[in-house]
């Protein structure tokens, strides 16, 4: 039994299957989930777990070479915007464009976040 890191077996297994260039959508409860990617839904109640908690946990496990978020986050959700600014190679697109890009994700991780535009598409890198 694991004693540290991501304990959710579905999420831990999905992360282990990712490779270089694969994309992971980390999203709030309101983001439309595209058909196709594997989905791990962590939402329990509104706000639980938060976008920040889920993103922090994923960033501790993944090598991320780039990220894309909606430019609307800066005005509508300053807390999420501040968190996203720490990501390497963060690109900003419209929310509509982010939803279109999300269709190419290999994995979707849904948080319980209930504040707007708390969504990011992470691009996996390599550790060497």
BELLIN-V470251 format. One record per residue. RES is the residue in one letter. PHI is phi in whole degrees, -180 to 180 (999 if undefined). PSI is psi in whole degrees, 0 to 359 (NA if undefined). NEAR is the number of other C-alpha atoms within 10 Angstrom. Layout:
BEGIN
res=<RES & RES>
phi=<PHI & PHI>
psi=<PSI & PSI>
near=<NEAR & NEAR>
END
This chain:
BEGIN
res=<X & X & X & X & X & X & X & X & X & X & X & X & X & X & X & X & X & X & X & X & X & X & X & X & X & X & X & X & X & X & X & X & X & X & X & X & X & X & X & X & X & X & X & X & X & X & X & X & X & X & X & X & X & X & X & X & X & X & X & X & X & X & X & X & X & X & X & X & X & X & X & X & X & X & X & X & X & X & X & X & X & X & X & X & X & X & X & X & X & X & X & X & X & X & X & X & X & X & X & X & X & X & X & X & X & X & X & X & X & X & X & X & X & X & X & X & X & X & X & X & X & X & X & X & X & X & X & X>
phi=<999 & -66 & -117 & -151 & 78 & -77 & -94 & -64 & -65 & -69 & -71 & -59 & -66 & -65 & -66 & -65 & -87 & -74 & -130 & -57 & 90 & -66 & -114 & -125 & -93 & -104 & -137 & -86 & -69 & -94 & -71 & -64 & -89 & -69 & -77 & 125 & -70 & -66 & -122 & -117 & -97 & -97 & -60 & -116 & -142 & -55 & 91 & -125 & -73 & -75 & -57 & -61 & -63 & -67 & -63 & -59 & -64 & -69 & -66 & -72 & -107 & -110 & -93 & -116 & -102 & -170 & -153 & -135 & -137 & -83 & -62 & -64 & -61 & -60 & -87 & -87 & -150 & -57 & -64 & -68 & -61 & -63 & -64 & -67 & -62 & -80 & -78 & -69 & 60 & -67 & -109 & -117 & -134 & -71 & -62 & -62 & -65 & -63 & -62 & -68 & -65 & -61 & -62 & -90 & -68 & -87 & -140 & -119 & -116 & -97 & -90 & -96 & -56 & -120 & -104 & -68 & 63 & -87 & -141 & -151 & -105 & -96 & -108 & -71 & -111 & -125 & -87 & -122>
psi=<134 & 146 & 357 & 168 & 204 & 120 & 340 & 117 & 326 & 318 & 316 & 318 & 318 & 321 & 322 & 338 & 351 & 150 & 179 & 128 & 346 & 150 & 143 & 122 & 120 & 121 & 166 & 178 & 342 & 350 & 130 & 132 & 121 & 153 & 134 & 300 & 156 & 141 & 129 & 111 & 110 & 355 & 131 & 306 & 167 & 120 & 354 & 122 & 157 & 161 & 316 & 317 & 315 & 314 & 316 & 316 & 319 & 319 & 334 & 340 & 336 & 152 & 123 & 124 & 349 & 163 & 153 & 135 & 170 & 134 & 336 & 341 & 328 & 319 & 320 & 338 & 74 & 328 & 314 & 323 & 317 & 319 & 316 & 329 & 340 & 352 & 142 & 138 & 35 & 123 & 148 & 134 & 174 & 161 & 323 & 316 & 322 & 319 & 322 & 317 & 327 & 336 & 338 & 1 & 146 & 332 & 140 & 128 & 113 & 122 & 181 & 8 & 133 & 19 & 148 & 149 & 24 & 72 & 143 & 142 & 114 & 139 & 121 & 140 & 200 & 155 & 359 & NA>
near=<4 & 8 & 6 & 6 & 11 & 17 & 12 & 11 & 11 & 13 & 19 & 15 & 12 & 16 & 16 & 10 & 10 & 16 & 14 & 13 & 15 & 16 & 26 & 26 & 30 & 24 & 28 & 25 & 24 & 16 & 17 & 11 & 18 & 17 & 11 & 12 & 17 & 17 & 20 & 18 & 15 & 17 & 19 & 13 & 13 & 14 & 15 & 15 & 18 & 23 & 27 & 16 & 13 & 20 & 19 & 12 & 13 & 21 & 12 & 11 & 13 & 17 & 17 & 23 & 17 & 17 & 21 & 24 & 27 & 21 & 16 & 17 & 22 & 17 & 11 & 14 & 14 & 15 & 14 & 19 & 20 & 12 & 14 & 22 & 14 & 9 & 17 & 13 & 14 & 16 & 16 & 17 & 14 & 14 & 17 & 10 & 13 & 19 & 20 & 11 & 16 & 28 & 18 & 17 & 21 & 19 & 25 & 24 & 23 & 24 & 29 & 22 & 25 & 19 & 19 & 18 & 25 & 29 & 31 & 26 & 25 & 30 & 21 & 19 & 17 & 11 & 9 & 4>
END
